[in-house]
């Protein structure tokens, strides 16, 4: 009888210890856990074509760093008005291709009309999902998310889904503004951490985009 009481007591102690550990163990967020983000812009798309934007963002230097040259294939994720799309399309020329990716049907329609109006024939629009750009496999040499990343609710999932579309050595550029996620900006350290979790390696980090130093330009490639 005494041995039975001892076994019962030990069992009770073990159960209490297990319960205490479970209550105190840290909670690990899943990779697709949502963080603070800004609402995707759905206003007047002409706002992105403000005079002097090329110079402020030094977009030609950005394209040089991303290796956007004639005959390459580019994805503009969060293309909006197609401001970057048409510039990249002119850079890659008739033997290259630019995929204009956006979740907003109005933006897709706007870009299609713009490409026709500006006689840019090497643009293909993609109405994407919020966490999947729906790009063809092995289709792009360079990607740019221009002031878009802070609007992505599940960025790790998006970046993982993007990987299949990247050709060997492809570069992924992210231009954004430091912020808390819901103020139309997100910290560069957050982007770097999330990209690493999605299987990317930081190649370079710049702050030349705009003179106020609030904007940053990060360049990634995939881990082998």
N, C-alpha and C positions, 0 to 999 in steps of 0.2 A: 504493500500500500504506500509506504514511504517513497519507493522508487517511482511509483506512478505519479505522486504529487510533484516530485522533482522534475519529471519529464513534462508535466503540464505547465509548471512554472517556467521552465526553459523555453517551451513553445510559445508561451505568452510574451516573454521577453523578446524573442526573435521576431514575433509579429509586430510588436511595438517599435522595435528598432527599424524594421523594414518600412513601416508606415512613416516614421520620422524622416528616414532618408528620402522617401518618395516626395514628401512635402517640401524638403529643403533642396532637392536637386534642381539645378538651373534648367530653365526651359529654353530649348534651342529652336529658334524660328525656322520653319521650312524655307527652302530656297525661293519659293514663290510668294512668301509672305509680303503683304502690301506695306509700304512705307508712305509717308506723306508725299503727295504729288500735287501738281497744279492741274486745274481743269484744262483739257485740250482747247486751243484757241479755235473759235468758230465765227469770228467776226470778219470784218472787211479784209480781204486778202491783199488788196493793193497796198496795205500798210508796210508789207515786206519789201516793196520796191521803192523805198525812200531814196532820194538823191544822195549820192556819196556813200552808199552802203558798201560798195566794192572796196573803197579806200579804207573805211572804218574797220571792216573785217579782214582786210588784206587777203581777199579771197584767192587771188592768184598765187600768193605765197602758200596758202593753205593747200591748194591743188598741187603745187610743186612737192610739198612735204608728203602728201598722200600718194604721190607717184601717178597722178592723173595726166596721162600723155596720150598722143594719138593712138587710136586702135584699142585703148583699154575700155573696160566695162565698169560702170560706176552705179552705185545705189544711193539715192538721196532719200533717206528715211525721215518721214515727217516733212514731206516736200512743200506743203503749204501752197504758196502761189507759183511754185516752180522757179523761184528766183535763182537758186543754185542749180537747179536742173538744167536750165538753158545755158548757163555759163559752162557747166561741165560738158554739155553736149557739143558746144562749139569747140571746146578744148580737145575732146576725143575724136572729133571729126566723123566723116561718113562711115569709116570702118569700125568705129566704136559704138557703144550703146550706153544709155543712161536709163535706169529704172527709177521712175518717180513714184515713191511709195507713200501712201497716206491712208488714214482710217476714215477720213472725211470725204464722202462722195462729192460734195461741192468743190473741194480742192482738186479732186481727180478731174472733174469736168472742166474746171478753170484751167488746169495745166494742159489738157488736151486742146482746148481752144487756143491757148497761148502758143503752143507748139505749132499749130496750123497757121496762126497769124504771123509768127516770127519765122515761119518756113524752116523749122527745126524738125528733121525727119527721123532722127535717131533716138527718139524718146519713147519709152513704153511705160504706161501708167499701170499701177497695181493698187487696187483697193484692198488693203491688208487688214488683218486682225490686230487687235490692240497689243498682243504679245507674240505675233508671228508676222514677219514681213512678207511671207509667201513668195519669196524669190525663187527662181529656178535653181536647182542644185548646181554647184560648181560654176556659177555664172558671173561673179564680180571680182574685180581686182582691187577696188577701193570702195569704202562706204563713208558717208558723212551723216551724222545726226546733228543738225544745226539748230540750236536752241529748242531741242525737242526732248532731250533725255529727261528733263524734270517733269514732263507730262506722262512718262511711262510708268504705269502702276506696278508692273511686274518686270522690271528691267533685266533681272537675271534670266528669266524665262525667254524674254525677247532675244537677248544676246546668245543664248544657247540655240534657239531656233534659227538664228542668223548663220551659225557656223557652217551648216551644210551648203550654203550658197557661196561661201568664200573659196576662192581659188588659192593654191599654195602661195604663201607670201603676201596675201592680201592684207591691206591696212584698213583699220576702222578708226575714223576720227570722230571725236565728240567735242563740240564747241558748246559751252554753256556758261552760266553765270553762277557764282557762289551764292548760296541761299539755303533755306531750310526745307526745300522740297515743295512747299505750298505757296511760295512767294515768287514763282517763275524763276527759280534757281535751285541748285543743289550743290553741295560741297564737292570739290574735286576728289577729296579723300573718300567720299562715299562712292563715287563713280569708280574709282580705282579698286576699291574693295569688292564691289559688286561684279566688276568685269573679271577680276581674278577668280571669284567663285564660279563664274560662268565659263572659265577655262581660257582666259585671255592674259596676255603679258603686256605690260606697259613698255612701249618703245621710247616714247618721248613725251615731254610735257612743256608747254609754252604758255606765256602770258602776253604775247604781242598783240592778241586780238583785242582791239580797242585800247585807248590810252589810259582809261581809268583803272586798269589792272584787275577789274572785277571779273572779267571774262577769262576763261582758260580754254586751252586747246590740248586735248589728250589724244595720243595716237597709240593704238593697240594692235597686236597681232595675236593669232591663236597659239596656244601652247601645242607643241608637237604631240 
